[in-house]
Amino acid sequence: MPPLLRPARLADAPAITELLNLVDEIEIGRRETDLATVEADLRRPDVDLERDSWLAFAGERLVAYGLLWDDSGNERIDIDHYVLPDHQEAGEHLFDAMQLRAVERARGNGAAKAVVHLHLNTRPTLDTSLIEARGWSVVRRYHVLQRRLDRARDRAPEAPAGVHLRPCTTEPDRRRVHQLYQAGFAEHFDFQPRTYGQWLHDIDAERLDWSLVWIVGTEELGDTGFLLARDDRAAMGWIRSVGVLREARGRGLGGLLLRQAFAAFAARGRDTVGLGVDTANATGAPELYGRNGMSLHYAVDTWEAVLT
């Protein structure tokens, strides 16, 4: 019997969170998905839950979940897909529906094709042969890194002479971080330009603790970098993004921002901090994180399909 499919609702967030944590336990050995993250995804302004979300049930048990969104307003479409390993048929049904919807969304943007991206653990619960048969392939790899923290060791750093480091406390500061993000990440793989309002939603700004966001700069160049972290994950403190403008790289500003974040999380009693990085990043980020004591937690592949 084919699985029962229906759209997700916000009220389904606890059940979706439980499913994602079951997948986490299989793929990375522990539960790392929080309810607030799932709720934020379901509230995305570029998601119509009736048409862009899918739940698959075996009887009353939720066994697969999919979500589709459109950051680009053009051909690029993103999807999330989660399935329990013994319910691959349900995962296939989700893919059929998601691919059709991706093409529909891209055509609605005026694009001739849909370039669809999906992030999967390198050892996923999904049988990837099922999507390879549909023309999907891996185009990028990301590492999720982590670092143990120690309150005695991880102290707030002193900024060198000529360098200023300040928390993001005002609305102008927030807008400056947005500008630095857009400029610093423009050269990165998969970057999508975002307005200030879109970016605020992306980072779930209403629930963000802005005391965990810092701006760094120099007397010569002014504000040149930022770090945005959050402390609402049960598993670990999380550094969402670190960026330094090209003209200011190589001056130790990224390391200064990292040490500031380590100290802040350690002072809060956190024992671990994590972040994600593109392994092909050409700005030196993987080396920076390694020099500052971060090591591999698990790896994620970006899969791509071009649908017409």
CORNORBEL-V683400 format. One record per backbone hydrogen bond with DSSP energy under -0.5 kcal/mol. NH is the residue of the N-H (numbers start at 0). CO is the residue of the C=O. E is the energy in kcal/mol with one decimal. If there is no record, write none. Layout:
# CORNORBEL-V683400
NH/CO/E ; NH/CO/E
This chain:
# CORNORBEL-V683400
3/56/-1.7 ; 5/54/-1.7 ; 11/8/-2.0 ; 12/9/-1.8 ; 15/11/-2.5 ; 16/12/-2.8 ; 17/13/-2.1 ; 18/14/-2.2 ; 19/15/-2.7 ; 20/16/-2.0 ; 21/17/-1.9 ; 22/18/-2.1 ; 23/19/-2.5 ; 24/20/-2.5 ; 25/21/-1.5 ; 26/22/-2.8 ; 27/23/-3.2 ; 28/23/-1.1 ; 29/23/-0.7 ; 36/33/-0.5 ; 37/33/-1.6 ; 38/34/-2.6 ; 39/35/-2.2 ; 40/36/-1.9 ; 41/37/-2.3 ; 42/38/-1.2 ; 43/40/-1.4 ; 46/43/-1.5 ; 48/46/-0.8 ; 50/47/-1.8 ; 51/47/-3.2 ; 52/48/-0.8 ; 53/65/-2.4 ; 54/5/-2.6 ; 55/63/-2.5 ; 56/3/-2.2 ; 57/60/-2.6 ; 58/56/-0.7 ; 60/57/-1.8 ; 62/55/-2.9 ; 62/60/-0.5 ; 63/55/-1.3 ; 64/81/-2.5 ; 65/53/-2.5 ; 66/79/-1.9 ; 67/51/-2.5 ; 68/77/-2.5 ; 69/45/-0.5 ; 71/75/-0.7 ; 76/114/-2.2 ; 77/68/-2.5 ; 78/116/-2.4 ; 79/66/-2.7 ; 81/64/-2.5 ; 83/62/-2.4 ; 86/83/-2.1 ; 90/86/-1.5 ; 91/87/-2.2 ; 92/88/-2.2 ; 93/89/-2.0 ; 94/90/-2.1 ; 95/91/-2.4 ; 96/92/-1.9 ; 97/93/-2.8 ; 98/94/-2.7 ; 99/95/-1.6 ; 100/96/-2.0 ; 101/97/-2.4 ; 102/98/-2.0 ; 103/99/-1.9 ; 104/100/-2.7 ; 105/101/-2.5 ; 106/102/-2.7 ; 107/103/-2.1 ; 108/104/-1.0 ; 108/105/-0.7 ; 109/106/-1.7 ; 110/105/-2.4 ; 113/306/-3.1 ; 114/74/-2.3 ; 114/112/-0.5 ; 115/113/-0.8 ; 115/304/-2.9 ; 116/76/-2.3 ; 117/302/-2.1 ; 118/78/-0.6 ; 119/117/-0.5 ; 119/300/-2.6 ; 121/298/-2.2 ; 123/120/-0.8 ; 127/125/-1.1 ; 129/126/-1.9 ; 130/127/-0.6 ; 131/127/-2.4 ; 132/128/-1.8 ; 133/130/-0.7 ; 134/131/-1.7 ; 135/130/-2.4 ; 136/303/-1.8 ; 138/301/-3.1 ; 139/301/-1.1 ; 141/299/-3.7 ; 142/276/-2.8 ; 143/297/-3.1 ; 144/142/-0.7 ; 144/274/-2.9 ; 145/294/-2.7 ; 146/272/-2.2 ; 148/270/-2.5 ; 153/149/-3.4 ; 154/152/-1.5 ; 162/159/-2.0 ; 163/216/-2.5 ; 165/214/-2.6 ; 167/209/-0.6 ; 167/212/-2.8 ; 168/166/-1.0 ; 173/169/-2.1 ; 174/170/-2.3 ; 175/171/-1.9 ; 176/172/-2.4 ; 177/173/-2.1 ; 178/174/-2.1 ; 179/175/-2.6 ; 180/176/-2.6 ; 181/177/-2.5 ; 182/178/-2.3 ; 183/179/-3.1 ; 184/180/-2.1 ; 185/181/-0.6 ; 187/184/-1.9 ; 190/187/-1.6 ; 198/194/-2.8 ; 199/195/-2.3 ; 200/196/-1.7 ; 201/197/-2.5 ; 202/198/-2.1 ; 203/200/-1.7 ; 204/199/-2.7 ; 206/203/-1.7 ; 207/204/-1.0 ; 209/207/-1.0 ; 211/208/-2.0 ; 212/209/-1.4 ; 213/226/-2.3 ; 214/165/-2.9 ; 215/224/-2.4 ; 216/163/-2.1 ; 217/221/-1.8 ; 218/161/-2.1 ; 221/217/-2.7 ; 223/215/-2.6 ; 224/215/-1.9 ; 225/242/-2.4 ; 226/213/-1.9 ; 227/240/-2.8 ; 228/211/-2.0 ; 228/226/-0.5 ; 229/237/-2.9 ; 236/271/-2.3 ; 237/229/-2.3 ; 238/273/-2.9 ; 239/227/-1.7 ; 239/237/-0.8 ; 240/227/-1.7 ; 242/225/-2.3 ; 244/223/-3.2 ; 247/244/-2.0 ; 248/245/-1.3 ; 250/247/-0.8 ; 255/251/-1.9 ; 256/252/-2.2 ; 257/253/-2.3 ; 258/254/-2.6 ; 259/255/-1.9 ; 260/256/-2.2 ; 261/257/-2.8 ; 262/258/-2.2 ; 263/259/-2.1 ; 264/260/-2.5 ; 265/261/-2.6 ; 266/262/-2.4 ; 267/263/-1.0 ; 268/265/-1.7 ; 269/264/-2.3 ; 272/146/-2.1 ; 273/236/-2.2 ; 274/144/-1.8 ; 276/142/-2.4 ; 278/140/-2.3 ; 280/277/-1.8 ; 283/280/-0.5 ; 287/283/-2.2 ; 288/284/-2.5 ; 289/285/-2.0 ; 290/286/-2.5 ; 291/287/-1.1 ; 292/289/-1.7 ; 293/288/-2.4 ; 294/145/-2.6 ; 296/143/-3.1 ; 297/143/-1.4 ; 299/141/-3.0 ; 300/119/-3.4 ; 301/139/-3.0 ; 302/117/-3.4 ; 302/300/-0.7 ; 303/136/-2.8 ; 304/115/-1.9 ; 306/113/-3.1 ; 306/304/-0.6
